[in-house]
Amino acid sequence: MKSSPAREGPSVSARVYAEPREAGSQPDRAHRGGPVPWRARAPAEAAVGRECLGASCTCPALNEVPGVLRSASLKPSGARALLMAAALFVFLLFLSQSPPILPRPTVASDPPSPSSRIPQNGTRHLPDIIIIGVRKGGTRALIEMLSLHSGITAAESEVHFFDWESHYQQGLSWYASQMPDAKPGQLTVEKTPAYFTNAKVPERVFHMNPNVRLLLIVRNPVDRVLSDYTQVFYNRLQKRKQPQPIEDLLLLKDGQLNLAYKALNRSLYYTHMQQWLTVFPRESFYVVDGDALIQEPLEEMRKVENFLDLEPQISAENFYFNRTKGFYCLRDRQGRERCLHSSKGRMHPQVAPGILQKLRDYFHEPNRKFFKLVGRTFDWNQTTEDRQETQPLEEE
């Protein structure tokens, strides 16, 4: 196509987009390989605004445009239409030369993983400390007291990672996602009392971290059996089920102890500790005296701080005796007071002295072996009848 005849008035830049060119013309060569810069179009646009406002239009730039745009005399309505067409023409040229706008990245519709919900001011990681048991030995009291220390952050609920197959199959990343947010320098602790009596757990914990620190809290095994029964008793009542008398669970028809009763097995500390010591060295454990923790919590917690290499922080100010509940409650660093859940501190059932003696006789030898195994002796010689008079409340 040939170029339109040159006319006086419009600048070169005004003709860049107004007139078609032959290939190889000077403007074509000047901008070959890319769009004409936006600045080159500005004079033509300015000319449209200055010269095409009256009843007639003598805009040189528009006279270069072929077809219906080439007109020397237009009515006012035609001038306005021409202005709109010119504006649309310039706008379309702008769009054609502008960089493409990239689409926004799409967001996956899958729900966020647990780790994506981690607060930004801390991290969640696998536990440094695990309270492995025992059930009804005082694990809740222990983790609540340990949480008084600023260097500790504790999981709120029992995770059951190592003993429940449905949880264990989800892997260590899932386990870490169940931990609380930890600030730099804080140790993370979780407690699941069922770990202690599950034969699969020691190897699984060792595989996670052979250097993890393990806390085991124990109490008089006879008292622990009674606490175990008490928990099940109230659970059945809440489910509107008839609870069984403790004598029916403890004794067979011939009057001998029912060794199949799970509560008895859980109090055989020696048997279960043997399993753990085949995997972990004894230095990995601190065995907490659950009876002492209830009666003199500060002294026992100082020993726990020492085992965990924590700066001593827990003091007498963190404890106060609640006469209504019959045990110590806690006061945190901000002065807020709290006691254990109302399910803690229930009365034990009254058991016939003959049955209690059978229990003491049954646990005597396993207790002796346990003391030797852990290198610590516990004062479990006081009769259960005396203990029921001085401390009738049970703890988890």
C-alpha positions as CSV (number, residue, x, y, z in Angstrom):
1,M,0.0,0.0,0.0
2,K,1.3,3.5,-0.9
3,S,1.6,6.2,1.7
4,S,-0.8,9.1,1.7
5,P,0.5,12.4,0.3
6,A,2.3,14.4,2.8
7,R,0.6,17.6,4.0
8,E,1.7,20.6,5.9
9,G,0.8,20.8,9.6
10,P,1.1,17.4,11.2
11,S,4.4,16.3,12.7
12,V,6.0,13.0,12.0
13,S,4.9,11.7,15.3
14,A,1.3,12.6,14.5
15,R,1.5,10.6,11.3
16,V,3.0,7.5,12.9
17,Y,-0.3,5.8,13.6
18,A,-2.5,7.9,11.3
19,E,-1.1,6.9,7.9
20,P,-0.2,3.5,6.6
21,R,3.3,3.1,5.4
22,E,5.2,1.1,2.9
23,A,7.5,-1.4,4.4
24,G,10.9,0.1,4.8
25,S,9.8,3.7,5.1
26,Q,11.8,5.8,7.6
27,P,9.3,5.7,10.5
28,D,8.9,2.0,10.0
29,R,12.6,1.4,10.2
30,A,12.9,3.7,13.2
31,H,10.5,1.5,15.2
32,R,11.1,-1.9,13.7
33,G,11.1,-4.8,16.2
34,G,8.7,-3.2,18.7
35,P,5.8,-0.8,19.3
36,V,6.2,2.9,18.8
37,P,6.8,4.5,22.2
38,W,3.7,6.1,23.8
39,R,5.3,9.5,23.8
40,A,5.3,9.4,19.9
41,R,1.5,9.4,19.9
42,A,1.0,12.3,22.3
43,P,1.2,15.2,19.7
44,A,-1.4,13.6,17.5
45,E,-3.8,13.2,20.4
46,A,-3.2,16.8,21.5
47,A,-3.9,17.9,17.9
48,V,-7.3,16.1,18.0
49,G,-8.2,18.0,21.1
50,R,-7.1,21.4,19.8
51,E,-8.2,21.4,16.2
52,C,-11.4,19.4,16.1
53,L,-13.6,21.3,18.5
54,G,-15.6,23.5,16.2
55,A,-18.4,23.0,13.6
56,S,-15.8,22.0,11.1
57,C,-12.8,19.9,11.6
58,T,-9.5,20.5,9.8
59,C,-7.5,18.2,12.0
60,P,-4.6,17.2,9.7
61,A,-3.9,14.0,11.7
62,L,-7.5,12.8,11.2
63,N,-7.6,13.7,7.6
64,E,-4.8,11.2,7.1
65,V,-7.1,8.4,8.3
66,P,-8.8,6.6,5.4
67,G,-12.5,5.9,5.1
68,V,-15.2,7.5,7.1
69,L,-12.7,9.4,9.3
70,R,-11.4,11.5,6.3
71,S,-13.7,14.5,6.2
72,A,-13.2,18.2,5.8
73,S,-16.4,19.5,7.1
74,L,-18.6,18.0,9.9
75,K,-21.6,19.1,11.8
76,P,-21.3,19.4,15.6
77,S,-22.8,16.0,16.2
78,G,-20.4,14.6,13.7
79,A,-17.5,16.2,15.4
80,R,-18.4,14.7,18.7
81,A,-18.8,11.3,17.1
82,L,-15.4,11.8,15.4
83,L,-13.8,12.7,18.8
84,M,-15.3,9.6,20.4
85,A,-14.1,7.4,17.5
86,A,-10.6,8.9,17.7
87,A,-10.5,8.4,21.5
88,L,-11.6,4.7,21.0
89,F,-9.0,4.3,18.3
90,V,-6.2,5.6,20.6
91,F,-7.4,3.4,23.4
92,L,-7.4,0.3,21.3
93,L,-3.9,1.1,20.1
94,F,-2.9,1.5,23.8
95,L,-4.3,-1.9,24.7
96,S,-2.6,-3.5,21.7
97,Q,0.8,-2.2,22.7
98,S,0.5,-2.6,26.6
99,P,2.2,-5.5,28.3
100,P,-0.1,-8.4,29.0
101,I,-1.6,-8.6,32.4
102,L,-0.8,-11.9,34.0
103,P,-3.6,-13.8,35.8
104,R,-3.5,-14.0,39.6
105,P,-2.2,-17.3,40.9
106,T,-5.1,-19.7,41.8
107,V,-5.4,-20.8,45.3
108,A,-5.8,-24.5,46.0
109,S,-9.2,-25.5,47.2
110,D,-7.9,-28.1,49.5
111,P,-8.2,-27.3,53.3
112,P,-5.0,-25.9,54.9
113,S,-2.7,-28.4,56.5
114,P,-2.4,-28.2,60.3
115,S,1.1,-26.8,59.9
116,S,-0.2,-23.9,57.9
117,R,-2.1,-22.7,61.0
118,I,1.1,-22.3,63.0
119,P,1.3,-18.7,64.4
120,Q,3.9,-16.5,62.8
121,N,5.6,-15.6,66.1
122,G,6.8,-19.1,66.9
123,T,7.1,-22.7,65.6
124,R,5.7,-26.1,66.3
125,H,8.1,-29.0,66.6
126,L,8.3,-32.5,68.0
127,P,8.2,-32.7,71.8
128,D,11.4,-32.4,73.8
129,I,9.7,-33.9,76.8
130,I,7.0,-36.6,77.1
131,I,5.1,-37.5,80.2
132,I,4.6,-41.2,79.5
133,G,2.5,-42.2,82.5
134,V,1.1,-43.5,84.6
135,R,-2.7,-43.3,84.2
136,K,-4.2,-41.9,87.4
137,G,-0.7,-41.2,88.7
138,G,-0.9,-37.4,88.6
139,T,0.0,-36.7,85.0
140,R,-2.4,-33.7,84.7
141,A,-1.1,-32.1,87.9
142,L,2.4,-32.6,86.7
143,I,2.0,-31.0,83.3
144,E,0.0,-28.1,84.8
145,M,2.7,-27.4,87.3
146,L,5.4,-27.7,84.7
147,S,3.6,-25.2,82.6
148,L,4.2,-22.6,85.3
149,H,7.8,-22.4,84.0
150,S,8.3,-19.8,81.2
151,G,10.7,-22.2,79.4
152,I,7.9,-24.8,78.9
153,T,5.0,-24.9,76.5
154,A,2.6,-27.8,76.9
155,A,0.1,-29.6,74.6
156,E,-3.4,-29.1,76.0
157,S,-4.7,-32.6,75.4
158,E,-3.4,-36.1,75.2
159,V,-2.2,-36.7,71.6
160,H,-2.1,-40.6,71.6
161,F,0.3,-40.6,68.7
162,F,2.4,-43.6,69.6
163,D,-0.3,-45.9,70.9
164,W,-3.2,-45.2,68.4
165,E,-2.5,-46.7,65.0
166,S,-4.8,-44.2,63.3
167,H,-2.6,-41.4,64.6
168,Y,0.8,-43.1,64.2
169,Q,0.1,-43.8,60.5
170,Q,-0.2,-40.0,59.8
171,G,3.5,-39.6,60.5
172,L,5.7,-37.3,62.5
173,S,4.7,-34.1,60.6
174,W,1.1,-34.7,61.9
175,Y,2.4,-35.3,65.4
176,A,4.4,-32.0,65.3
177,S,1.3,-30.2,64.1
178,Q,-0.5,-31.2,67.3
179,M,2.1,-29.5,69.5
180,P,1.6,-26.0,70.8
181,D,3.4,-22.9,69.5
182,A,6.9,-22.7,71.0
183,K,8.9,-19.5,71.3
184,P,12.7,-19.7,70.8
185,G,14.3,-21.5,73.7
186,Q,11.1,-23.1,75.0
187,L,10.8,-26.9,75.5
188,T,7.6,-28.6,74.3
189,V,6.0,-31.2,76.4
190,E,3.1,-33.5,75.8
191,K,1.5,-36.2,78.1
192,T,-0.3,-39.4,77.2
193,P,-0.4,-41.8,80.2
194,A,-1.3,-44.8,78.0
195,Y,2.2,-44.7,76.5
196,F,3.7,-46.4,79.6
197,T,1.8,-49.6,79.3
198,N,1.9,-50.1,75.5
199,A,4.7,-52.4,74.4
200,K,5.0,-50.8,70.9
201,V,5.6,-47.3,72.2
202,P,9.2,-47.3,73.5
203,E,10.7,-48.2,70.1
204,R,8.5,-45.7,68.3
205,V,9.5,-42.9,70.7
206,F,13.2,-43.8,70.3
207,H,12.8,-43.7,66.5
208,M,11.4,-40.2,66.8
209,N,14.2,-38.9,69.1
210,P,16.6,-41.1,71.1
211,N,17.5,-38.1,73.2
212,V,13.9,-37.2,74.3
213,R,13.5,-36.7,78.0
214,L,10.9,-38.9,79.7
215,L,8.9,-38.2,82.8
216,L,7.1,-41.0,84.6
217,I,4.9,-40.1,87.6
218,V,3.9,-43.0,89.9
219,R,2.0,-43.3,93.2
220,N,1.1,-46.1,95.6
221,P,-0.1,-48.8,93.2
222,V,-3.1,-49.7,95.5
223,D,-4.3,-46.1,95.5
224,R,-3.8,-45.9,91.7
225,V,-6.1,-49.0,91.3
226,L,-8.8,-47.3,93.3
227,S,-8.4,-44.0,91.3
228,D,-8.6,-46.0,88.1
229,Y,-11.8,-47.6,89.2
230,T,-13.2,-44.3,90.4
231,Q,-12.7,-42.7,86.9
232,V,-14.4,-45.6,85.2
233,F,-17.2,-45.5,87.8
234,Y,-18.1,-41.9,87.0
235,N,-17.6,-42.3,83.3
236,R,-20.3,-45.0,83.3
237,L,-22.6,-42.9,85.3
238,Q,-22.3,-40.1,82.8
239,K,-23.2,-42.5,80.0
240,R,-26.2,-43.7,82.0
241,K,-24.7,-47.1,82.5
242,Q,-24.7,-49.2,85.6
243,P,-21.3,-49.3,87.2
244,Q,-20.0,-52.5,88.6
245,P,-19.0,-52.8,92.3
246,I,-15.2,-52.7,92.7
247,E,-15.3,-56.1,94.5
248,D,-16.8,-57.8,91.4
249,L,-13.9,-56.4,89.3
250,L,-11.1,-57.2,91.7
251,L,-12.0,-60.7,92.8
252,L,-12.8,-63.9,91.2
253,K,-15.6,-66.2,92.4
254,D,-13.0,-68.1,94.6
255,G,-11.9,-64.9,96.3
256,Q,-8.6,-64.6,94.5
257,L,-7.5,-61.4,92.7
258,N,-8.7,-61.1,89.2
259,L,-5.4,-60.6,87.4
260,A,-7.2,-59.9,84.1
261,Y,-8.5,-56.7,85.6
262,K,-6.7,-54.0,83.6
263,A,-6.4,-51.6,86.5
264,L,-4.2,-54.2,88.3
265,N,-1.9,-54.5,85.3
266,R,-1.4,-50.7,85.0
267,S,0.0,-50.7,88.6
268,L,2.7,-53.2,87.8
269,Y,5.3,-50.5,87.3
270,Y,8.2,-52.9,87.2
271,T,6.9,-54.9,84.3
272,H,6.3,-51.9,82.1
273,M,9.5,-50.1,83.1
274,Q,11.5,-53.1,82.0
275,Q,10.2,-52.6,78.5
276,W,11.2,-49.0,78.4
277,L,14.7,-49.7,79.8
278,T,15.4,-52.2,77.0
279,V,15.2,-49.2,74.6
280,F,16.2,-46.1,76.6
281,P,19.0,-45.7,79.2
282,R,17.9,-45.0,82.7
283,E,19.3,-41.4,82.4
284,S,16.5,-40.6,80.0
285,F,13.9,-40.9,82.8
286,Y,13.0,-39.0,85.8
287,V,10.5,-40.8,88.0
288,V,8.2,-38.3,89.8
289,D,6.8,-39.2,93.2
290,G,3.1,-38.6,92.6
291,D,2.2,-38.8,96.3
292,A,4.9,-36.2,97.2
293,L,3.7,-34.0,94.3
294,I,0.3,-33.7,95.8
295,Q,1.5,-33.2,99.4
296,E,4.6,-31.1,98.8
297,P,4.5,-29.9,95.1
298,L,7.3,-27.3,95.3
299,E,10.0,-29.8,96.5
300,E,9.1,-32.3,93.8
301,M,8.9,-29.7,91.0
302,R,12.4,-28.4,91.9
303,K,13.7,-31.9,91.2
304,V,11.9,-31.9,87.8
305,E,13.4,-28.5,86.9
306,N,16.8,-29.9,87.7
307,F,16.4,-33.0,85.6
308,L,15.2,-30.9,82.6
309,D,18.1,-28.4,83.0
310,L,15.6,-25.6,83.5
311,E,16.4,-22.4,85.3
312,P,14.7,-22.6,88.7
313,Q,11.6,-20.5,88.5
314,I,8.7,-22.4,90.2
315,S,8.4,-21.1,93.8
316,A,6.1,-21.3,96.8
317,E,4.2,-18.3,95.3
318,N,2.9,-20.6,92.6
319,F,0.9,-22.8,95.0
320,Y,-1.9,-22.3,97.5
321,F,-3.9,-24.9,99.4
322,N,-7.6,-25.1,98.6
323,R,-9.3,-26.4,101.7
324,T,-12.5,-27.0,99.9
325,K,-10.9,-29.3,97.3
326,G,-8.4,-30.7,99.7
327,F,-5.3,-30.2,97.5
328,Y,-3.0,-27.5,96.2
329,C,-4.1,-25.2,93.4
330,L,-1.9,-23.1,91.1
331,R,-1.0,-19.4,90.7
332,D,0.7,-18.5,87.4
333,R,3.2,-15.8,86.7
334,Q,0.5,-13.2,86.1
335,G,-1.1,-14.0,89.5
336,R,-4.1,-15.9,88.0
337,E,-5.3,-18.8,90.1
338,R,-6.6,-22.1,88.9
339,C,-7.3,-25.6,90.2
340,L,-7.5,-28.9,88.4
341,H,-10.7,-29.9,86.8
342,S,-13.7,-30.8,88.9
343,S,-13.2,-34.4,87.9
344,K,-10.0,-34.4,90.0
345,G,-10.4,-35.0,93.7
346,R,-13.2,-37.5,93.8
347,M,-13.7,-39.8,96.8
348,H,-12.3,-43.3,96.5
349,P,-14.7,-46.2,97.1
350,Q,-14.6,-47.7,100.5
351,V,-13.0,-51.2,100.1
352,A,-13.0,-54.0,102.7
353,P,-9.7,-54.2,104.6
354,G,-9.3,-57.8,103.5
355,I,-9.3,-56.9,99.8
356,L,-6.9,-54.0,100.4
357,Q,-4.5,-56.4,102.1
358,K,-4.7,-58.7,99.1
359,L,-3.7,-55.8,96.9
360,R,-0.8,-54.8,99.1
361,D,0.5,-58.4,99.1
362,Y,0.2,-58.7,95.4
363,F,2.2,-55.5,94.7
364,H,4.8,-56.0,97.4
365,E,7.4,-57.9,95.3
366,P,6.8,-55.9,92.0
367,N,7.3,-52.7,94.0
368,R,10.6,-53.9,95.4
369,K,11.9,-54.7,91.9
370,F,10.7,-51.4,90.6
371,F,12.6,-49.5,93.3
372,K,15.8,-51.3,92.4
373,L,15.2,-50.8,88.7
374,V,14.8,-47.0,88.9
375,G,17.2,-46.5,91.9
376,R,14.6,-44.7,94.0
377,T,12.5,-45.9,97.0
378,F,9.0,-44.6,97.5
379,D,7.0,-44.5,100.8
380,W,4.3,-46.9,99.9
381,N,4.3,-48.8,103.2
382,Q,1.6,-46.6,104.8
383,T,-1.6,-48.6,104.9
384,T,-4.3,-47.5,102.4
385,E,-6.8,-47.1,105.3
386,D,-4.6,-44.5,106.9
387,R,-4.1,-42.7,103.6
388,Q,-7.8,-42.6,103.0
389,E,-8.2,-40.8,106.3
390,T,-5.5,-38.2,105.7
391,Q,-6.0,-37.8,101.9
392,P,-9.3,-39.0,100.7
393,L,-9.1,-37.3,97.3
394,E,-7.9,-38.8,94.2
395,E,-5.8,-37.2,91.5
396,E,-5.3,-38.1,87.9
